[in-house]
């Protein structure tokens, strides 16, 4: 018989100790394949996010409208030039180019020269109203040079670009870009003024914006750009990739929203790949939350001022983008209702289909304890909550040691860097070996090299702020888990008891400092309310420590007991560095029990452990067929799998649902060991 299911010691070390029901568990493998863990974001409207199309034709209509606007903008000047022209009988019959033509016609006849000169005169007249007589005179001289609008004589040097007077008025500079694009389709860009200056353009008083010049490039220059000024925001020496000013269409919202579907890739890594190809910055992306790496996930994202057609052309590995639309605001963390999980548990042992069915039905009734999962505490032997506890008690030297000490599982360079620092204390030498992806370690080592040897606090500022906050939040999560387990041991989960906390808002799942007056709506359950059954166990919340949360008498003693073991102060400030004190943090509240929504399940037989049992958005969009099904199912197969889907609110962990269902550990290492054992492979030590 298979070994009995066990709860992992790893989970108990972070306070994950109890279960919400006593149904019999079973043994199975999670995440044997990426398609066994599928996550689809649920947006703020309650819609499940799917990647259904890669089409970027949304830009075709926009571009057509823009072209019509340019024609309309340019037509008055063209009409004036035609209206003032004397009647000519022998003018070439070659049609005049429309304003959206990108290549000037070869002007070879005197009549055509006359027509061009008239167009120049008309445009210069209009430009005088826009930029003044002095700039208009410079423009006329520039436009009349061979090589600007007409081809330069063979062997002659191409004319230099025209750099107009500098201006700190962005609206004025935009109007210049539009003018040249509409009249002559000349390439323009923005540059910093040269040391000598290029005259003075429109100046906006009291504006702190930088003065920039508009540079106008000749149409017939082949790869050569005059002016010599440094281009702002572009790499020098990269002219072949620079195609001049790309005006964002008027009235088009500034953010492109799209669906990202990725496989076996972190959300941050996916953004990094796309930003490097597009030469944008990671901060130009907006997203509602990060998604698991080991799985297939679909989520909405935004990107600032990047067109759909440009993004759709990218050839990306293990990810695709689509379902494009333009929106007025970027996505921010928390801009979602939750996530829909579709999980496949393979190789079911220790339970028949009837046993598994009972476990699923019991899960529907009891829900799960809303523990923070193991992911919250890192993947190393030293948990992030341990570093957080050291920060909260002001043990600065210990913090340095916990972050930099040698640990199991590091790659060669990281392990070598840690040994160097441990044996020599030489931060600079250790930094040279520390890999770039070790951002916290590198930041600390760099700061240690800058700061005085006796200064233990300031080097911590070298660690990214988000990481520093993560350490303290991890300890808050650890305390919450410990408190939740003790609450369940003392009172069970049948009903709320006097002294429990509730929020008078049944929709709450997790509430913190951004939830308005949430802190004023939390109160204790009274003896009378507990006896009458006025509330359900799903109404109960537990605090994450901070200066705005409240504790009942029993809860406060419980939290103080947890803090005492770790030498942490629950209230006020334990030291002078406020950032690392519960007296500085506002705190938050979290539901004790949650009930997964939209639970559905089915069983599948299969023979090939490497075959997919769940279809994903990637499969469907690559096949161009929404009805595509995974082909791994075999009704006569010897293996049994459970396909389970459910929805969870934000900040809740699917691994805790699986733990409750199977009554076994959610540790990735344990599931990996079971996968290798099933394949007959040895587990590396």
Buried (B, 14 or more C-beta within 10 A) or exposed (E): EEEEBEBBEBBEBBBBBBBBBEBEBBBBBBBBBBBBBBBBBBBEEEEBBBBBEBEBEBBEEBEEBBEEBBBEBBEEBBEBBEEEEEEEEEBBEEEBEEBBEEEBBEBEEEBBEBBBBBBBBBBBBBBBEBBBEEBBEBBBEBBBBBBBBBBBEEEEEBBBBBBBBBBBBBEBBBBBBBBBBBBBBBBBBBBBBBEEEBBBBBEBEEEEEEBBBBBBBBBBBEEEBBBEBEBEEBEEEEEEEEEBBEBEBEEBBBBBBBBBBBBBBBBEBBBBBBBEBBEBEEEBBBBBBBBBBBBBBBBBBBBBEBBBBBBBEEEBEBBBBBBBEBBEEBBEEBBBBBBBBBBBBBBBBBBEEEBBBBBBEBBEEBBBBBBBBBEBBBEEEBBBBBBBBBBBBBBBEBBBBBBBEBBEEBEEBBBBBBBBBEEEEBBEBBBEBBBEEBBBBBBBBBBBBEBEEEEBBEBBBBBEEEBBBBBBBBBBBBBBBBBBBBBBEEBEBEBBBBBBBBBEEEEBBBBBEEBEEBBEBBEBBEEEBBEEEBBEBBBBBBBBBBBBBBBBEBBBEBBBEBBEEBEBBBBEBBBEBEEBBBBBBBBBBBBBBBBBEEBEBEEBBBEEBEBBBBBBBBBBBEEEEEEBEBEBBBEEBEBBBBBBBBBBBBBBBBBBBBBBBBBBBBBBEBBBBBBEEBEEEEEEE
